[in-house]
Amino acid sequence: MSDASRPLTVGFDIGGTNTRAAVVDADGEILDVRSRPTPHGSEELEEAVVGMVADLRRDYDVAAVGMAIAGFLDPECEIVRFAPHLPWRADRPVRRELEDAIGLPVRLEHDANAAAWGEYKFGVAKDAETWVFFAVGTGIGATLMHRGEIYRGSFGTAPEFGHITVVQGGRVCSCGKKGCLERYASGTSLLDCAVEKATMGKYQECGLYRKVVDKRATGRDVMVAAREGDELGLAALSSFATWLGRGLSIVADVLDPALIVLGGGVSEDADLFIDEARESLAANIVGAGYRPVPEVLQAELGPQAGMIGVADLARERIRDHA
């Protein structure tokens, strides 16, 4: 049995491919993790979530459920307005539906916000006052926190740093715009950077080159090649790091945070690019050389951050139901 004052909660990370659920204690420690493929239908997805919670409750005294979702939520985190990789559409009241089906308090949260909360409570951003979480993965997600509060904006979508235009008429983005930061400083952009560098005519002897020109390479291949010292991989990663730093300089110009935390899947290789990104940030910030530059750190909790964070946020729902 869990301590009623420090209840166990479940944190879900619902991705387009897999759904993971973790039992998390009040110290942010994961006690158990379950995973299954994410169903394609909305009813099937909700049934899967309910079933996973039921399985975990057989072994743990769980008091609430949190769900980290990659998509647009309303400011109250009640409704999923749109989740591009999930079947929920048309302002679906997912929190209420799941709470009724599970029989426990349920908390929804945007996946970047959930990961940021995990880093704030248990990771590298613990007790930071004004800071930004920058999740670099397939795309770019972000969170602004100030004095322990997540800033959501008027409609619940802030901040979409990944879709700031950094190159007029630049690379086409999946959002419909061109030149978004996400197309220059995300995991998928690494391949674009390698393709551009490969056209320069000086990397034909590199091991990565043939995979790139034959269109067999992925962003992950580029990162692996860079770690192995491949010159084309290193050149592509340098371009990525420079763009990332420029993006962070815009964040710093607008928000003036003391700390920026790099999370997301790409951040696991941050040792390869974080120094160059810091240099680019410092060089491109307004008033460069005459003002403090935000500290840029690698996230600590890795791919578990979202589950840990949203499980902790779910404890607020317990208090609401008390």
C-alpha positions as CSV (number, residue, x, y, z in Angstrom):
1,M,0.0,0.0,0.0
2,S,1.2,3.5,-0.8
3,D,1.4,6.4,1.7
4,A,-1.8,8.3,1.3
5,S,0.1,11.6,1.6
6,R,2.6,10.5,-1.1
7,P,0.4,8.5,-3.6
8,L,1.6,6.5,-6.5
9,T,0.4,7.8,-9.9
10,V,0.5,6.6,-13.5
11,G,2.1,8.7,-16.2
12,F,1.4,7.9,-19.9
13,D,3.4,8.9,-22.9
14,I,1.2,8.4,-25.9
15,G,3.1,8.4,-29.1
16,G,2.1,7.7,-32.7
17,T,3.8,4.3,-32.5
18,N,3.8,3.1,-28.9
19,T,2.0,4.0,-25.7
20,R,4.0,3.7,-22.5
21,A,2.7,3.8,-18.9
22,A,4.8,4.2,-15.8
23,V,4.0,3.9,-12.1
24,V,5.8,6.9,-10.5
25,D,6.2,7.6,-6.8
26,A,6.2,11.1,-5.2
27,D,10.0,11.4,-5.6
28,G,9.8,11.0,-9.3
29,E,11.1,7.4,-9.3
30,I,9.7,5.0,-11.8
31,L,8.6,1.7,-10.3
32,D,7.3,-0.1,-13.3
33,V,6.7,0.6,-17.0
34,R,4.3,-1.1,-19.5
35,S,4.2,-0.6,-23.2
36,R,2.0,-1.6,-26.1
37,P,1.4,-0.4,-29.7
38,T,-0.8,2.7,-30.1
39,P,-4.1,1.8,-31.7
40,H,-5.3,3.8,-34.7
41,G,-8.9,4.3,-33.6
42,S,-10.0,6.7,-30.9
43,E,-12.2,4.1,-29.1
44,E,-9.5,1.5,-29.3
45,L,-6.9,3.9,-27.9
46,E,-9.1,4.7,-24.9
47,E,-9.7,1.0,-24.3
48,A,-6.0,0.4,-24.4
49,V,-5.4,3.2,-21.8
50,V,-8.1,1.9,-19.6
51,G,-6.7,-1.7,-19.9
52,M,-3.1,-0.6,-19.1
53,V,-4.3,1.2,-16.0
54,A,-6.3,-1.8,-14.9
55,D,-3.2,-4.0,-15.3
56,L,-1.1,-1.7,-13.2
57,R,-3.7,-1.4,-10.5
58,R,-3.5,-5.1,-9.9
59,D,0.1,-4.6,-8.6
60,Y,0.1,-1.0,-7.4
61,D,-2.2,1.2,-5.3
62,V,-2.6,3.9,-7.9
63,A,-4.4,7.1,-7.0
64,A,-4.5,9.1,-10.3
65,V,-3.5,9.0,-14.0
66,G,-1.6,11.6,-16.1
67,M,-1.3,11.6,-19.9
68,A,1.3,13.4,-21.9
69,I,0.0,14.1,-25.4
70,A,1.7,15.5,-28.5
71,G,-1.0,17.8,-29.7
72,F,-3.1,20.9,-29.0
73,L,-5.0,21.0,-25.7
74,D,-7.4,23.7,-24.4
75,P,-5.9,26.0,-21.7
76,E,-7.7,24.0,-19.0
77,C,-6.2,20.7,-20.3
78,E,-9.6,19.1,-20.6
79,I,-10.0,18.8,-24.4
80,V,-7.7,17.5,-27.1
81,R,-8.2,19.9,-30.0
82,F,-5.9,18.2,-32.4
83,A,-3.2,15.5,-32.1
84,P,-1.5,14.9,-35.5
85,H,-0.3,11.4,-34.7
86,L,-3.3,10.3,-32.6
87,P,-6.9,9.6,-33.5
88,W,-8.5,12.2,-31.2
89,R,-10.1,15.0,-33.2
90,A,-12.7,17.7,-33.1
91,D,-12.4,19.1,-29.5
92,R,-12.8,15.7,-27.9
93,P,-13.3,15.8,-24.1
94,V,-10.7,13.2,-23.5
95,R,-10.0,14.0,-19.8
96,R,-13.6,13.5,-18.8
97,E,-14.1,10.4,-20.9
98,L,-11.0,8.7,-19.5
99,E,-11.8,9.7,-15.9
100,D,-15.3,8.2,-16.2
101,A,-13.9,5.0,-17.8
102,I,-10.9,4.6,-15.4
103,G,-12.6,5.7,-12.2
104,L,-9.6,7.7,-11.1
105,P,-8.7,11.4,-11.4
106,V,-7.1,12.1,-14.8
107,R,-4.8,14.9,-15.8
108,L,-3.9,15.7,-19.5
109,E,-0.9,17.7,-20.5
110,H,1.0,18.6,-23.6
111,D,4.0,16.3,-23.9
112,A,6.7,19.1,-23.9
113,N,5.0,20.7,-20.8
114,A,4.9,17.3,-19.1
115,A,8.6,16.7,-19.7
116,A,9.4,20.3,-18.6
117,W,7.5,19.7,-15.4
118,G,9.5,16.5,-14.8
119,E,12.8,18.4,-15.2
120,Y,11.6,21.2,-13.0
121,K,10.5,19.0,-10.1
122,F,13.2,16.2,-10.4
123,G,15.8,17.1,-13.0
124,V,18.3,19.8,-14.2
125,A,15.8,22.7,-13.9
126,K,14.9,22.0,-10.3
127,D,13.6,25.2,-8.7
128,A,14.6,27.4,-11.7
129,E,12.6,30.6,-11.8
130,T,12.3,31.7,-15.4
131,W,13.4,29.1,-17.9
132,V,12.6,27.4,-21.2
133,F,12.4,23.7,-22.1
134,F,13.4,23.1,-25.7
135,A,12.4,19.6,-26.8
136,V,14.4,18.6,-29.9
137,G,13.2,15.4,-31.5
138,T,11.4,14.7,-34.8
139,G,10.1,18.2,-34.5
140,I,10.6,20.9,-31.8
141,G,8.4,21.3,-28.8
142,A,8.8,24.0,-26.1
143,T,7.7,25.1,-22.7
144,L,8.1,28.4,-20.8
145,M,7.9,28.2,-17.0
146,H,7.9,31.2,-14.7
147,R,7.9,30.8,-10.9
148,G,6.6,27.3,-11.0
149,E,3.8,27.9,-13.5
150,I,3.6,26.7,-17.1
151,Y,2.8,29.5,-19.5
152,R,0.0,28.4,-21.9
153,G,-1.0,31.5,-23.7
154,S,-4.6,32.6,-24.3
155,F,-5.6,29.4,-26.3
156,G,-3.3,26.8,-24.8
157,T,-0.8,26.5,-27.7
158,A,2.2,28.6,-26.5
159,P,5.1,28.5,-27.2
160,E,5.5,27.2,-30.8
161,F,9.2,28.1,-31.2
162,G,9.6,25.3,-33.8
163,H,7.5,27.2,-36.2
164,I,9.2,30.6,-36.0
165,T,10.3,31.5,-39.6
166,V,14.1,31.7,-39.7
167,V,14.6,31.5,-43.5
168,Q,12.1,33.4,-45.7
169,G,11.0,31.0,-48.4
170,G,13.1,28.2,-46.9
171,R,12.5,24.5,-46.5
172,V,8.9,23.4,-46.6
173,C,7.5,22.5,-43.1
174,S,4.8,20.0,-42.3
175,C,2.9,22.8,-40.7
176,G,2.3,24.4,-44.2
177,K,4.8,27.2,-43.8
178,K,8.3,27.6,-45.2
179,G,11.6,28.2,-43.4
180,C,10.5,27.1,-39.9
181,L,13.2,26.6,-37.3
182,E,12.0,23.0,-37.0
183,R,13.2,22.4,-40.6
184,Y,16.8,23.5,-39.6
185,A,17.2,22.4,-36.0
186,S,15.3,19.2,-35.4
187,G,16.1,15.5,-35.7
188,T,14.6,15.3,-39.2
189,S,16.5,18.4,-40.3
190,L,19.8,16.7,-39.8
191,L,19.3,14.8,-43.0
192,D,18.4,18.0,-44.9
193,C,21.6,19.5,-43.6
194,A,23.6,16.5,-44.8
195,V,21.9,16.7,-48.2
196,E,22.9,20.3,-48.6
197,K,26.5,19.7,-47.5
198,A,26.8,16.7,-49.9
199,T,26.1,18.9,-52.9
200,M,29.2,21.0,-52.1
201,G,31.4,18.4,-53.8
202,K,34.0,17.9,-51.1
203,Y,32.6,14.9,-49.1
204,Q,32.5,12.1,-51.7
205,E,35.1,10.1,-49.8
206,C,33.0,10.1,-46.6
207,G,31.2,7.0,-45.5
208,L,27.9,8.8,-45.1
209,Y,28.1,10.4,-48.5
210,R,26.8,7.5,-50.6
211,K,23.9,6.8,-48.2
212,V,22.9,10.4,-48.4
213,V,23.0,10.7,-52.2
214,D,21.3,7.3,-52.6
215,K,18.5,8.6,-50.3
216,R,19.1,5.7,-47.8
217,A,20.2,7.9,-44.9
218,T,18.2,9.0,-41.9
219,G,18.7,11.8,-39.4
220,R,19.9,9.1,-36.9
221,D,22.5,7.9,-39.5
222,V,23.9,11.5,-39.7
223,M,24.2,11.7,-35.9
224,V,26.0,8.3,-35.7
225,A,28.3,9.3,-38.5
226,A,29.2,12.5,-36.7
227,R,30.0,10.6,-33.5
228,E,32.3,8.4,-35.6
229,G,34.1,11.4,-37.0
230,D,32.7,11.3,-40.5
231,E,33.4,14.7,-42.1
232,L,30.0,15.0,-43.8
233,G,28.2,14.0,-40.6
234,L,30.2,16.6,-38.6
235,A,29.5,19.3,-41.2
236,A,25.8,18.6,-41.1
237,L,25.7,18.5,-37.3
238,S,27.6,21.8,-37.3
239,S,24.9,23.4,-39.5
240,F,22.2,22.0,-37.2
241,A,24.0,23.3,-34.1
242,T,24.4,26.8,-35.6
243,W,20.7,27.0,-36.5
244,L,19.7,25.7,-33.1
245,G,21.8,28.4,-31.4
246,R,20.1,31.0,-33.6
247,G,16.7,29.7,-32.6
248,L,17.7,29.8,-29.0
249,S,18.9,33.4,-29.5
250,I,15.4,34.4,-30.6
251,V,14.0,32.7,-27.5
252,A,16.5,34.6,-25.4
253,D,15.7,37.9,-27.1
254,V,11.9,37.5,-26.5
255,L,11.8,35.9,-23.1
256,D,15.2,36.6,-21.4
257,P,15.3,33.3,-19.5
258,A,18.1,32.4,-17.1
259,L,18.1,28.8,-18.3
260,I,17.3,26.8,-21.5
261,V,17.1,23.0,-21.1
262,L,17.6,20.9,-24.2
263,G,15.4,17.8,-24.1
264,G,13.9,15.4,-26.6
265,G,15.5,12.5,-28.4
266,V,18.2,14.5,-30.1
267,S,19.4,15.8,-26.8
268,E,20.7,12.4,-25.9
269,D,23.6,13.3,-28.2
270,A,23.9,16.8,-26.9
271,D,27.6,16.4,-26.1
272,L,28.3,16.5,-29.8
273,F,26.6,19.9,-30.5
274,I,25.7,21.7,-27.3
275,D,28.9,23.8,-27.2
276,E,28.5,25.0,-30.7
277,A,24.9,25.8,-30.1
278,R,25.9,27.8,-27.0
279,E,28.4,29.8,-29.1
280,S,25.8,30.4,-31.8
281,L,23.3,31.6,-29.2
282,A,25.9,34.0,-27.6
283,A,26.9,35.4,-31.0
284,N,23.4,36.0,-32.3
285,I,21.7,37.3,-29.2
286,V,20.7,41.0,-29.2
287,G,23.4,43.0,-27.4
288,A,25.9,40.2,-27.8
289,G,28.9,40.7,-25.5
290,Y,27.0,43.2,-23.3
291,R,24.4,41.2,-21.6
292,P,24.1,37.9,-19.7
293,V,23.6,34.8,-21.9
294,P,21.2,32.1,-20.7
295,E,22.7,28.9,-19.4
296,V,22.1,26.0,-21.8
297,L,22.0,22.5,-20.2
298,Q,21.2,19.0,-21.3
299,A,18.0,17.5,-19.7
300,E,18.6,14.8,-17.1
301,L,15.5,12.6,-17.2
302,G,15.8,11.5,-20.9
303,P,12.8,9.8,-22.6
304,Q,11.1,9.2,-19.2
305,A,10.7,12.9,-18.5
306,G,7.2,13.2,-19.9
307,M,5.8,10.2,-17.9
308,I,7.5,11.4,-14.7
309,G,6.2,14.9,-15.1
310,V,2.6,14.1,-16.0
311,A,2.4,11.6,-13.2
312,D,3.5,14.3,-10.8
313,L,0.9,16.7,-12.2
314,A,-1.8,14.1,-11.8
315,R,-1.4,14.5,-8.0
316,E,-3.1,17.9,-8.4
317,R,-6.2,16.1,-9.6
318,I,-6.2,14.0,-6.4
319,R,-6.3,17.3,-4.4
320,D,-9.1,18.6,-6.6
321,H,-11.1,15.5,-5.9
322,A,-10.4,15.5,-2.1
